[in-house]
C-alpha cells in the first residue's frame, strides 16, 4: 500500500502585478494557513517520506514549510519542472517516478491540475481544492510504477476554511 497526498500551494500574493506568475510568493494568509494544515495533518497521524513540488515560488515555499514542520529531511524534498502548468497525466507520471522507499509521498502543485488529478484517481467529484487544500489517497500498490487512474480511494480532504460544520470526510 502507498499513500499519496496532493497539496495545492498555499494562498499566493498578487501584491506585485509586475511579477510573473511563476515568481509569485505566498500571501500572509497562505503563510498562516500552512501551520494550521500541518497541525491537522499531524493530528490525523499523517506521514510523509518525500515531497515533490512544482518549481514555482509559491509551491516551493509551501513544500519547504511543510517539510520543516514535519521534519522531512531536505534531500527528500525536490521539485519537478513538469508539475508547473501540468495536467493530470503529468501528475500521474510524477507519482510513478517516486522512490519506492517513500510509502507516503506528497505532490505539491496548482489548480486545476490537482483537482482534476484527484477526481481522475479516485472517481470523486470535488469541484475545487482550495489553496493549501490537502487530499489523501490510498493506493493498492507496492511500487509507484504501478499507479494508474481510477485506482485510488479518497481517504481525506481538508482545507484551511473547512470547519466542523462542513467536514465531509
N, C-alpha and C positions, 0 to 999 in steps of 0.2 A: 504494500500500500504506500502511496505517495500522497502528500498534501500540497496543493498549490494555492497560494494566496495571491490574489490580484488586488493591487492597491493603486487607486488613482492618486496622482500627486496632490499635495495639499493646495489650498487656495493660493493662487498666484496674484501678483500685484500688476495693476495696469497704470500705476502712477507715472511711469515714464513712457509716453507714446512713441518716443524715438527708438526704444529698444525693439529689436527683432523678437518675434515670438519665442524663438529658441533661448533667448537670453533673459526672459522674464524671471525675476526672483519670486520668492514666496511673499505673500502679504502677511501683515501681523496676525490676521485671523488664522491663516494657514500655519504659521509658526506655533500659535497657541493650540490648534487642533491636534497636532501630532502627539504631544504628551497625553492628551485625553484618550486618543485612539490606542496608543501603546498600552496605557493602563487597562483599558477594556480588553485588549488582546491578551495581556498577561493574566487578567482575572479569569479568562477562559482557558488558561494554561496553554496558549498558543506557543508554537515553537518553530523557529526559522533557522535553517542551517546556512542559507545563502540568499542573497538579494541581488537581482539584476534589474537595472533600470534603463530607461531612455537616457541619452546623454544631455537632454535639455536641463538648464539650470534648475528649474523647479522640481524636476523628478530626481535629479542627483541630490539636491538638498533634502528632499523628503526621505529618500533612501538612506542617506547618511545619518539623519536624525533618528530614524527607526533603528538602524544598526547600532548606533551608540547607546540608545536606551534599552536595547535588547541584549547588548553585549556580543553582537555578531562581529567577529574579527574582520579587519579591513580587507584581508585577502579573500574573503568570502563575499565581498560586495563589489560588483562590477557593473559596467554599462554595455549595452548592445545598441549600436547606432541605428539598427533596423527597427527599433521599437519607437523611434520618433516618426510620427505620421504613418504608423503601422496599421494594418488591418488585422482581422482575426487570424488569417493564415500565418502572419509573421509572429504573432504571439504563440501560436501552436509550434512553429519552428523553434522559437526561442526556448520554449519549455522542453522540447525534445532534445535540445543541446545541453541541458543542465547536467551537472555531475551527479552520478547516481549515489554518491555519498550524501547528497542533500535530500533527505527524506521529506523535509518541509522547506519549500522554496517559495520565494516571493518575487513576483514581477511587478515593477512599478512603471506605470505608463499614463496614457492620455485617453480621453474620450474622443470619439465614440468607440474606439477600438476595444477598450477594457469592457464596456457594457456589452458590445457585440460578441466578444470572445466568451464571456461568462454565459451569455444566453445560448451560444452555439455549443458550448461544452456541456452544460447541464440541462438543456432544454427548458430553461427558465424564461420568464417574460419580464425581466427588470427593465423599466423604462429608462432609467438613468442612474449610474453610480456617481453620486456627488463627489466633490473634491474631498480627499482624504478618506473616501469610502473604501471599505475592505470587504472582500469576498473570500470565503474559504471553500475550496473544492476538494473533495475526496476522490482519489483516482485508484481504481483496482489494478494497479500496475506495479511491477517490480523494478522496471528500468524506464527512465524518462523517454527513451526512444519509442516506447510502446504507446505513448499518449496519442489520442485521436479524438476528434469531435464527437459529441453526444455520448461520452463515456464517463462523465463525472457526476457526482452527487453534490448538489449545493448544500453545504452544511450550515453556513452562517453568512449573513450580510449585515454590515454595520456601517454607520457613517456618523459624523460629528453631531448633526442635529437630530439624530434618532433618539427618542425618549421612550420611557416605559409605556407611554400611551400609544406609540406607533411601532413598537417592536413587532417584527413579523418573522422572526426566526422560528 
